[in-house]
């Protein structure tokens, strides 16, 4: 699965789509937010940490 996603997937588009989907739900009843996950927030945080770590290694 990873190999297919890595070859044909697009991380930027996936994050944009997830953010757009998240914007459709305004209520606090999270059980009704289907399909909607907040994994993109974790991915964005990991990207930032990876970039920060890479920048520190270049110094």
C-alpha positions in Angstrom: 0.0 0.0 0.0 2.8 2.4 0.9 4.5 1.8 -2.4 1.4 2.6 -4.4 0.6 5.7 -2.4 4.2 6.8 -2.6 4.3 6.4 -6.3 0.8 7.8 -7.3 -0.3 9.8 -4.2 0.2 13.5 -3.6 0.7 14.5 0.0 -0.1 18.2 -0.6 -3.4 17.4 -2.4 -4.3 14.9 0.4 -3.7 17.6 3.1 -5.7 20.2 1.1 -8.6 17.8 0.6 -8.6 16.9 4.3 -8.6 20.5 5.3 -11.4 21.2 2.9 -13.4 18.2 4.2 -12.8 19.4 7.8 -14.3 22.8 6.9 -17.6 21.1 6.1 -18.3 20.2 9.7 -19.1 23.1 12.1 -20.9 21.2 14.9 -19.2 19.7 17.9 -20.7 16.2 17.4 -17.6 14.5 16.1 -19.4 11.2 15.6 -21.2 12.9 12.7 -18.0 14.0 11.0 -17.8 11.0 8.6 -15.6 10.9 6.8 -13.3 13.3 8.6 -10.1 12.7 10.5 -7.5 15.1 11.8 -4.5 13.1 10.7 -3.5 16.0 8.4 -2.8 18.1 11.4 -0.3 15.4 12.7 1.2 15.1 9.2 1.7 18.9 9.0 3.4 18.9 12.4 5.7 16.0 11.4 6.6 17.9 8.2 7.5 21.0 10.2 9.6 19.0 12.7 11.4 17.1 9.8 12.2 20.4 8.1 13.4 21.9 11.4 15.6 18.9 12.0 17.0 18.9 8.5 17.8 22.6 8.8 19.7 22.0 12.1 21.7 19.2 10.5 22.9 21.5 7.7 24.4 24.0 10.1 
